[in-house]
Amino acid sequence: MASDKRVKVTLECQTCKRRNYITMKNKQNDRERIELKKYCRWDRVHTVHKETR
Ligand SMILES: [Zn+2]
């Protein structure tokens, strides 16, 4: 049975505002909105990607 502690989040590039990644996070480890540095293929650099809904 799938646990409700793991939720799906969308990561949005803060530079171009495109939604580049969908990932899973553990609600208990990440209570706040997560922020990750990831490669944006539109900007062609690593940018900050933030969780969005
Ligand atoms: Zn971008």
N, CA, C, O and the ligand as a Tripos MOL2 file, in Angstrom:
@<TRIPOS>MOLECULE
protein
  213   211    54     0     0
PROTEIN
NO_CHARGES

@<TRIPOS>ATOM
      1 N           0.8390   -1.2080    0.0000 N.3       1 MET1
      2 CA          0.0000    0.0000    0.0000 C.3       1 MET1
      3 C           0.8670    1.2490    0.0000 C.2       1 MET1
      4 O           1.8400    1.3400    0.7490 O.2       1 MET1
      5 N           0.5180    2.1860   -0.8220 N.am      2 ALA2
      6 CA          1.3160    3.4190   -0.9200 C.3       2 ALA2
      7 C           1.1460    4.2550    0.3440 C.2       2 ALA2
      8 O           0.0490    4.4050    0.8820 O.2       2 ALA2
      9 N           2.2530    4.7810    0.7860 N.am      3 SER3
     10 CA          2.2130    5.6100    1.9830 C.3       3 SER3
     11 C           1.8410    7.0450    1.6380 C.2       3 SER3
     12 O           2.2820    7.5740    0.6180 O.2       3 SER3
     13 N           1.0410    7.6700    2.4740 N.am      4 ASP4
     14 CA          0.6840    9.0690    2.2150 C.3       4 ASP4
     15 C           1.7680   10.0160    2.7030 C.2       4 ASP4
     16 O           1.6150   11.2360    2.6310 O.2       4 ASP4
     17 N           2.8680    9.4500    3.2010 N.am      5 LYS5
     18 CA          3.9760   10.2900    3.6510 C.3       5 LYS5
     19 C           4.8510   10.7120    2.4790 C.2       5 LYS5
     20 O           5.6350   11.6550    2.5850 O.2       5 LYS5
     21 N           4.7110   10.0080    1.3660 N.am      6 ARG6
     22 CA          5.4560   10.4050    0.1780 C.3       6 ARG6
     23 C           4.4910   11.0560   -0.8140 C.2       6 ARG6
     24 O           3.5030   10.4540   -1.2330 O.2       6 ARG6
     25 N           4.7990   12.2700   -1.1680 N.am      7 VAL7
     26 CA          3.9000   13.0180   -2.0390 C.3       7 VAL7
     27 C           4.6310   13.4590   -3.3090 C.2       7 VAL7
     28 O           5.8490   13.6370   -3.3210 O.2       7 VAL7
     29 N           3.8660   13.6230   -4.3480 N.am      8 LYS8
     30 CA          4.4180   14.0470   -5.6330 C.3       8 LYS8
     31 C           4.5080   15.5710   -5.6540 C.2       8 LYS8
     32 O           3.5610   16.2660   -5.2860 O.2       8 LYS8
     33 N           5.6540   16.0740   -6.0850 N.am      9 VAL9
     34 CA          5.8000   17.5220   -6.1860 C.3       9 VAL9
     35 C           6.3160   17.8930   -7.5740 C.2       9 VAL9
     36 O           7.0340   17.1240   -8.2130 O.2       9 VAL9
     37 N           5.9440   19.0640   -8.0160 N.am     10 THR10
     38 CA          6.4300   19.5970   -9.2790 C.3      10 THR10
     39 C           7.4850   20.6370   -8.9800 C.2      10 THR10
     40 O           7.3090   21.4680   -8.0880 O.2      10 THR10
     41 N           8.5780   20.5980   -9.7180 N.am     11 LEU11
     42 CA          9.6540   21.5530   -9.5040 C.3      11 LEU11
     43 C           9.6780   22.5700  -10.6410 C.2      11 LEU11
     44 O           9.7550   22.2180  -11.8180 O.2      11 LEU11
     45 N           9.6090   23.8230  -10.2570 N.am     12 GLU12
     46 CA          9.5490   24.9070  -11.2360 C.3      12 GLU12
     47 C          10.8410   25.7070  -11.2250 C.2      12 GLU12
     48 O          11.3150   26.1300  -10.1710 O.2      12 GLU12
     49 N          11.4000   25.9070  -12.3980 N.am     13 CYS13
     50 CA         12.6080   26.7160  -12.5380 C.3      13 CYS13
     51 C          12.2960   28.1540  -12.1560 C.2      13 CYS13
     52 O          11.3150   28.7380  -12.6160 O.2      13 CYS13
     53 N          13.1450   28.7110  -11.3090 N.am     14 GLN14
     54 CA         12.8960   30.0770  -10.8580 C.3      14 GLN14
     55 C          13.4070   31.1240  -11.8380 C.2      14 GLN14
     56 O          13.1430   32.3150  -11.6740 O.2      14 GLN14
     57 N          14.1240   30.6910  -12.8380 N.am     15 THR15
     58 CA         14.6170   31.6260  -13.8420 C.3      15 THR15
     59 C          13.6180   31.7890  -14.9890 C.2      15 THR15
     60 O          13.2720   32.9110  -15.3580 O.2      15 THR15
     61 N          13.1610   30.6790  -15.5470 N.am     16 CYS16
     62 CA         12.2450   30.7780  -16.6950 C.3      16 CYS16
     63 C          10.8150   30.3820  -16.3610 C.2      16 CYS16
     64 O           9.9200   30.4880  -17.2000 O.2      16 CYS16
     65 N          10.6050   29.9230  -15.1280 N.am     17 LYS17
     66 CA          9.2730   29.5660  -14.6330 C.3      17 LYS17
     67 C           8.6640   28.3540  -15.3230 C.2      17 LYS17
     68 O           7.4550   28.1340  -15.2570 O.2      17 LYS17
     69 N           9.5010   27.5740  -15.9810 N.am     18 ARG18
     70 CA          8.9830   26.3530  -16.5800 C.3      18 ARG18
     71 C           9.0030   25.2370  -15.5450 C.2      18 ARG18
     72 O           9.8570   25.2020  -14.6590 O.2      18 ARG18
     73 N           8.0570   24.3370  -15.6770 N.am     19 ARG19
     74 CA          8.0050   23.1880  -14.7670 C.3      19 ARG19
     75 C           8.7620   22.0350  -15.4100 C.2      19 ARG19
     76 O           8.2990   21.4010  -16.3580 O.2      19 ARG19
     77 N           9.9300   21.7930  -14.8640 N.am     20 ASN20
     78 CA         10.8450   20.8630  -15.5230 C.3      20 ASN20
     79 C          10.8550   19.4700  -14.9280 C.2      20 ASN20
     80 O          11.1560   18.4990  -15.6220 O.2      20 ASN20
     81 N          10.5310   19.3650  -13.6610 N.am     21 TYR21
     82 CA         10.6920   18.0720  -13.0100 C.3      21 TYR21
     83 C           9.4810   17.7220  -12.1660 C.2      21 TYR21
     84 O           8.8430   18.5830  -11.5590 O.2      21 TYR21
     85 N           9.1900   16.4380  -12.1480 N.am     22 ILE22
     86 CA          8.2300   15.9330  -11.1700 C.3      22 ILE22
     87 C           8.9800   14.9180  -10.3250 C.2      22 ILE22
     88 O           9.6340   14.0190  -10.8540 O.2      22 ILE22
     89 N           8.8840   15.0620   -9.0410 N.am     23 THR23
     90 CA          9.6290   14.1810   -8.1610 C.3      23 THR23
     91 C           8.7660   13.8060   -6.9640 C.2      23 THR23
     92 O           7.6400   14.2810   -6.8180 O.2      23 THR23
     93 N           9.3090   12.9550   -6.1220 N.am     24 MET24
     94 CA          8.6230   12.5800   -4.9050 C.3      24 MET24
     95 C           9.4030   13.1190   -3.7270 C.2      24 MET24
     96 O          10.6330   13.1450   -3.7460 O.2      24 MET24
     97 N           8.6960   13.5450   -2.7140 N.am     25 LYS25
     98 CA          9.3880   13.9210   -1.4930 C.3      25 LYS25
     99 C           8.7090   13.2580   -0.3040 C.2      25 LYS25
    100 O           7.5330   12.8970   -0.3470 O.2      25 LYS25
    101 N           9.4860   13.1140    0.7460 N.am     26 ASN26
    102 CA          8.9620   12.5570    1.9810 C.3      26 ASN26
    103 C           8.4900   13.7120    2.8600 C.2      26 ASN26
    104 O           9.2770   14.5600    3.2800 O.2      26 ASN26
    105 N           7.2120   13.7220    3.1200 N.am     27 LYS27
    106 CA          6.5990   14.8040    3.8970 C.3      27 LYS27
    107 C           7.2640   15.0170    5.2640 C.2      27 LYS27
    108 O           7.3400   16.1350    5.7740 O.2      27 LYS27
    109 N           7.7330   13.9200    5.8290 N.am     28 GLN28
    110 CA          8.3200   14.0330    7.1740 C.3      28 GLN28
    111 C           9.7190   14.6250    7.1330 C.2      28 GLN28
    112 O          10.1470   15.2830    8.0810 O.2      28 GLN28
    113 N          10.4350   14.3930    6.0360 N.am     29 ASN29
    114 CA         11.7720   14.9770    5.9060 C.3      29 ASN29
    115 C          11.7150   16.4070    5.4050 C.2      29 ASN29
    116 O          12.5530   17.2370    5.7570 O.2      29 ASN29
    117 N          10.7110   16.6840    4.5750 N.am     30 ASP30
    118 CA         10.6060   18.0050    3.9540 C.3      30 ASP30
    119 C           9.2440   18.6040    4.2630 C.2      30 ASP30
    120 O           8.3020   18.4720    3.4810 O.2      30 ASP30
    121 N           9.1520   19.2380    5.3700 N.am     31 ARG31
    122 CA          7.8780   19.8470    5.7490 C.3      31 ARG31
    123 C           7.6270   21.1410    4.9730 C.2      31 ARG31
    124 O           6.4900   21.4980    4.6640 O.2      31 ARG31
    125 N           8.7190   21.8210    4.6730 N.am     32 GLU32
    126 CA          8.6110   23.0630    3.9130 C.3      32 GLU32
    127 C           8.6140   22.7300    2.4230 C.2      32 GLU32
    128 O           8.8310   21.5850    2.0270 O.2      32 GLU32
    129 N           8.3730   23.7410    1.6190 N.am     33 ARG33
    130 CA          8.5220   23.5550    0.1800 C.3      33 ARG33
    131 C          10.0000   23.3550   -0.1450 C.2      33 ARG33
    132 O          10.8560   24.0950    0.3390 O.2      33 ARG33
    133 N          10.2840   22.3710   -0.9490 N.am     34 ILE34
    134 CA         11.6830   22.0700   -1.2250 C.3      34 ILE34
    135 C          12.2310   22.9370   -2.3600 C.2      34 ILE34
    136 O          11.4940   23.4270   -3.2160 O.2      34 ILE34
    137 N          13.5420   23.1020   -2.3300 N.am     35 GLU35
    138 CA         14.2670   23.8910   -3.3220 C.3      35 GLU35
    139 C          15.4840   23.0900   -3.7390 C.2      35 GLU35
    140 O          16.2670   22.6530   -2.8960 O.2      35 GLU35
    141 N          15.6420   22.8980   -5.0290 N.am     36 LEU36
    142 CA         16.7630   22.1030   -5.5000 C.3      36 LEU36
    143 C          17.4450   22.8040   -6.6620 C.2      36 LEU36
    144 O          16.8060   23.4600   -7.4850 O.2      36 LEU36
    145 N          18.7670   22.6470   -6.7040 N.am     37 LYS37
    146 CA         19.5010   23.1380   -7.8690 C.3      37 LYS37
    147 C          19.5160   22.0300   -8.9080 C.2      37 LYS37
    148 O          20.0610   20.9480   -8.6870 O.2      37 LYS37
    149 N          18.9060   22.3270  -10.0410 N.am     38 LYS38
    150 CA         18.8290   21.3190  -11.0940 C.3      38 LYS38
    151 C          19.1260   21.9590  -12.4420 C.2      38 LYS38
    152 O          19.0400   23.1740  -12.6180 O.2      38 LYS38
    153 N          19.4790   21.0930  -13.3840 N.am     39 TYR39
    154 CA         19.7840   21.5930  -14.7110 C.3      39 TYR39
    155 C          18.4840   21.9330  -15.4390 C.2      39 TYR39
    156 O          17.5660   21.1170  -15.5240 O.2      39 TYR39
    157 N          18.4320   23.1480  -15.9550 N.am     40 CYS40
    158 CA         17.2850   23.5610  -16.7590 C.3      40 CYS40
    159 C          17.7000   23.5230  -18.2220 C.2      40 CYS40
    160 O          18.6340   24.2160  -18.6250 O.2      40 CYS40
    161 N          17.0090   22.7180  -19.0140 N.am     41 ARG41
    162 CA         17.4300   22.6010  -20.4120 C.3      41 ARG41
    163 C          17.0450   23.8240  -21.2330 C.2      41 ARG41
    164 O          17.5540   24.0180  -22.3370 O.2      41 ARG41
    165 N          16.1550   24.6410  -20.7020 N.am     42 TRP42
    166 CA         15.7680   25.8740  -21.3950 C.3      42 TRP42
    167 C          16.8070   26.9690  -21.1420 C.2      42 TRP42
    168 O          17.1730   27.7040  -22.0590 O.2      42 TRP42
    169 N          17.2750   27.0730  -19.9100 N.am     43 ASP43
    170 CA         18.2970   28.0700  -19.5800 C.3      43 ASP43
    171 C          19.7060   27.5500  -19.8520 C.2      43 ASP43
    172 O          20.6560   28.3280  -19.9460 O.2      43 ASP43
    173 N          19.8340   26.2470  -19.9740 N.am     44 ARG44
    174 CA         21.1070   25.5590  -20.2050 C.3      44 ARG44
    175 C          22.1160   25.7710  -19.0830 C.2      44 ARG44
    176 O          23.3260   25.7390  -19.3100 O.2      44 ARG44
    177 N          21.6190   25.9830  -17.8970 N.am     45 VAL45
    178 CA         22.4660   26.0660  -16.7070 C.3      45 VAL45
    179 C          21.7180   25.4400  -15.5420 C.2      45 VAL45
    180 O          20.5310   25.1260  -15.6410 O.2      45 VAL45
    181 N          22.4340   25.2640  -14.4350 N.am     46 HIS46
    182 CA         21.7650   24.8300  -13.2230 C.3      46 HIS46
    183 C          21.0870   26.0270  -12.5750 C.2      46 HIS46
    184 O          21.7080   27.0690  -12.3650 O.2      46 HIS46
    185 N          19.8300   25.8700  -12.2660 N.am     47 THR47
    186 CA         19.0690   26.9470  -11.6460 C.3      47 THR47
    187 C          18.3510   26.3860  -10.4210 C.2      47 THR47
    188 O          18.2750   25.1730  -10.2260 O.2      47 THR47
    189 N          17.8330   27.2890   -9.6120 N.am     48 VAL48
    190 CA         17.0500   26.8550   -8.4580 C.3      48 VAL48
    191 C          15.6550   26.4600   -8.9290 C.2      48 VAL48
    192 O          14.9770   27.2200   -9.6210 O.2      48 VAL48
    193 N          15.2460   25.2750   -8.5460 N.am     49 HIS49
    194 CA         13.9000   24.8040   -8.8430 C.3      49 HIS49
    195 C          13.1290   24.6820   -7.5440 C.2      49 HIS49
    196 O          13.6070   24.0820   -6.5810 O.2      49 HIS49
    197 N          11.9520   25.2460   -7.5210 N.am     50 LYS50
    198 CA         11.1470   25.2370   -6.3070 C.3      50 LYS50
    199 C           9.9100   24.3930   -6.4820 C.2      50 LYS50
    200 O           9.3400   24.2830   -7.5670 O.2      50 LYS50
    201 N           9.5240   23.8120   -5.3910 N.am     51 GLU51
    202 CA          8.2820   23.0450   -5.3740 C.3      51 GLU51
    203 C           7.0840   23.9580   -5.6590 C.2      51 GLU51
    204 O           6.9920   25.0730   -5.1460 O.2      51 GLU51
    205 N           6.2010   23.4660   -6.4670 N.am     52 THR52
    206 CA          5.0050   24.2380   -6.7590 C.3      52 THR52
    207 C           3.7950   23.3060   -6.7700 C.2      52 THR52
    208 O           3.9560   22.0870   -6.7020 O.2      52 THR52
    209 N           2.6090   23.8510   -6.8520 N.am     53 ARG53
    210 CA          1.4010   23.0190   -6.8880 C.3      53 ARG53
    211 C           0.6240   23.1740   -8.1790 C.2      53 ARG53
    212 O          -0.4140   22.5370   -8.3540 O.2      53 ARG53
    213 ZN         14.7370   27.5190  -16.5240 Zn       54 ZN54
@<TRIPOS>BOND
     1     1     2 1
     2     2     3 1
     3     3     4 2
     4     3     5 am
     5     5     6 1
     6     6     7 1
     7     7     8 2
     8     7     9 am
     9     9    10 1
    10    10    11 1
    11    11    12 2
    12    11    13 am
    13    13    14 1
    14    14    15 1
    15    15    16 2
    16    15    17 am
    17    17    18 1
    18    18    19 1
    19    19    20 2
    20    19    21 am
    21    21    22 1
    22    22    23 1
    23    23    24 2
    24    23    25 am
    25    25    26 1
    26    26    27 1
    27    27    28 2
    28    27    29 am
    29    29    30 1
    30    30    31 1
    31    31    32 2
    32    31    33 am
    33    33    34 1
    34    34    35 1
    35    35    36 2
    36    35    37 am
    37    37    38 1
    38    38    39 1
    39    39    40 2
    40    39    41 am
    41    41    42 1
    42    42    43 1
    43    43    44 2
    44    43    45 am
    45    45    46 1
    46    46    47 1
    47    47    48 2
    48    47    49 am
    49    49    50 1
    50    50    51 1
    51    51    52 2
    52    51    53 am
    53    53    54 1
    54    54    55 1
    55    55    56 2
    56    55    57 am
    57    57    58 1
    58    58    59 1
    59    59    60 2
    60    59    61 am
    61    61    62 1
    62    62    63 1
    63    63    64 2
    64    63    65 am
    65    65    66 1
    66    66    67 1
    67    67    68 2
    68    67    69 am
    69    69    70 1
    70    70    71 1
    71    71    72 2
    72    71    73 am
    73    73    74 1
    74    74    75 1
    75    75    76 2
    76    75    77 am
    77    77    78 1
    78    78    79 1
    79    79    80 2
    80    79    81 am
    81    81    82 1
    82    82    83 1
    83    83    84 2
    84    83    85 am
    85    85    86 1
    86    86    87 1
    87    87    88 2
    88    87    89 am
    89    89    90 1
    90    90    91 1
    91    91    92 2
    92    91    93 am
    93    93    94 1
    94    94    95 1
    95    95    96 2
    96    95    97 am
    97    97    98 1
    98    98    99 1
    99    99   100 2
   100    99   101 am
   101   101   102 1
   102   102   103 1
   103   103   104 2
   104   103   105 am
   105   105   106 1
   106   106   107 1
   107   107   108 2
   108   107   109 am
   109   109   110 1
   110   110   111 1
   111   111   112 2
   112   111   113 am
   113   113   114 1
   114   114   115 1
   115   115   116 2
   116   115   117 am
   117   117   118 1
   118   118   119 1
   119   119   120 2
   120   119   121 am
   121   121   122 1
   122   122   123 1
   123   123   124 2
   124   123   125 am
   125   125   126 1
   126   126   127 1
   127   127   128 2
   128   127   129 am
   129   129   130 1
   130   130   131 1
   131   131   132 2
   132   131   133 am
   133   133   134 1
   134   134   135 1
   135   135   136 2
   136   135   137 am
   137   137   138 1
   138   138   139 1
   139   139   140 2
   140   139   141 am
   141   141   142 1
   142   142   143 1
   143   143   144 2
   144   143   145 am
   145   145   146 1
   146   146   147 1
   147   147   148 2
   148   147   149 am
   149   149   150 1
   150   150   151 1
   151   151   152 2
   152   151   153 am
   153   153   154 1
   154   154   155 1
   155   155   156 2
   156   155   157 am
   157   157   158 1
   158   158   159 1
   159   159   160 2
   160   159   161 am
   161   161   162 1
   162   162   163 1
   163   163   164 2
   164   163   165 am
   165   165   166 1
   166   166   167 1
   167   167   168 2
   168   167   169 am
   169   169   170 1
   170   170   171 1
   171   171   172 2
   172   171   173 am
   173   173   174 1
   174   174   175 1
   175   175   176 2
   176   175   177 am
   177   177   178 1
   178   178   179 1
   179   179   180 2
   180   179   181 am
   181   181   182 1
   182   182   183 1
   183   183   184 2
   184   183   185 am
   185   185   186 1
   186   186   187 1
   187   187   188 2
   188   187   189 am
   189   189   190 1
   190   190   191 1
   191   191   192 2
   192   191   193 am
   193   193   194 1
   194   194   195 1
   195   195   196 2
   196   195   197 am
   197   197   198 1
   198   198   199 1
   199   199   200 2
   200   199   201 am
   201   201   202 1
   202   202   203 1
   203   203   204 2
   204   203   205 am
   205   205   206 1
   206   206   207 1
   207   207   208 2
   208   207   209 am
   209   209   210 1
   210   210   211 1
   211   211   212 2
@<TRIPOS>SUBSTRUCTURE
     1 MET1         2 RESIDUE 1 A MET
     2 ALA2         6 RESIDUE 1 A ALA
     3 SER3        10 RESIDUE 1 A SER
     4 ASP4        14 RESIDUE 1 A ASP
     5 LYS5        18 RESIDUE 1 A LYS
     6 ARG6        22 RESIDUE 1 A ARG
     7 VAL7        26 RESIDUE 1 A VAL
     8 LYS8        30 RESIDUE 1 A LYS
     9 VAL9        34 RESIDUE 1 A VAL
    10 THR10       38 RESIDUE 1 A THR
    11 LEU11       42 RESIDUE 1 A LEU
    12 GLU12       46 RESIDUE 1 A GLU
    13 CYS13       50 RESIDUE 1 A CYS
    14 GLN14       54 RESIDUE 1 A GLN
    15 THR15       58 RESIDUE 1 A THR
    16 CYS16       62 RESIDUE 1 A CYS
    17 LYS17       66 RESIDUE 1 A LYS
    18 ARG18       70 RESIDUE 1 A ARG
    19 ARG19       74 RESIDUE 1 A ARG
    20 ASN20       78 RESIDUE 1 A ASN
    21 TYR21       82 RESIDUE 1 A TYR
    22 ILE22       86 RESIDUE 1 A ILE
    23 THR23       90 RESIDUE 1 A THR
    24 MET24       94 RESIDUE 1 A MET
    25 LYS25       98 RESIDUE 1 A LYS
    26 ASN26      102 RESIDUE 1 A ASN
    27 LYS27      106 RESIDUE 1 A LYS
    28 GLN28      110 RESIDUE 1 A GLN
    29 ASN29      114 RESIDUE 1 A ASN
    30 ASP30      118 RESIDUE 1 A ASP
    31 ARG31      122 RESIDUE 1 A ARG
    32 GLU32      126 RESIDUE 1 A GLU
    33 ARG33      130 RESIDUE 1 A ARG
    34 ILE34      134 RESIDUE 1 A ILE
    35 GLU35      138 RESIDUE 1 A GLU
    36 LEU36      142 RESIDUE 1 A LEU
    37 LYS37      146 RESIDUE 1 A LYS
    38 LYS38      150 RESIDUE 1 A LYS
    39 TYR39      154 RESIDUE 1 A TYR
    40 CYS40      158 RESIDUE 1 A CYS
    41 ARG41      162 RESIDUE 1 A ARG
    42 TRP42      166 RESIDUE 1 A TRP
    43 ASP43      170 RESIDUE 1 A ASP
    44 ARG44      174 RESIDUE 1 A ARG
    45 VAL45      178 RESIDUE 1 A VAL
    46 HIS46      182 RESIDUE 1 A HIS
    47 THR47      186 RESIDUE 1 A THR
    48 VAL48      190 RESIDUE 1 A VAL
    49 HIS49      194 RESIDUE 1 A HIS
    50 LYS50      198 RESIDUE 1 A LYS
    51 GLU51      202 RESIDUE 1 A GLU
    52 THR52      206 RESIDUE 1 A THR
    53 ARG53      210 RESIDUE 1 A ARG
    54 ZN54       213 GROUP 0 **** ****
